[in-house]
Amino acid sequence: MTYCIINCTTSNEEEAKKIAKTLIENKLIACCTIIPKVTSIYVWNNNLNEDSEILMVMKTKTELFSEIQNEIKKIHSYDVPEIICIPVIEGSYDYLNWINEQTQ
């Protein structure tokens, strides 16, 4: 079994909570930490942008990434949402076991 952290940004906390609750209810993620008010600086449509966003940090099994990505895209308001999967190299046995129990 392999585990990962998935990062995703949203424009507001309501959207982040909706995504998180949907993924948890569908047993696709075990937990989502929502970090308010991060600043993102990026180029979009040839314009330099600086926006306040919400960062979601989700804990799950790597094998669920495709399903999670599809669910996020159904709900997310952005044309191209950030959906980044970061592998977990090591972790507490108890915590990883909890992730396993909470997900499909």
Secondary structure, DSSP 8 states (H G I E B T S, - for coil): --EEEEEEEESSHHHHHHHHHHHHHTTS-SEEEEEEEEEEEEEETTEEEEEEEEEEEEEEEGGGHHHHHHHHHHH--SSS---EEEE-----HHHHHHHHHH--
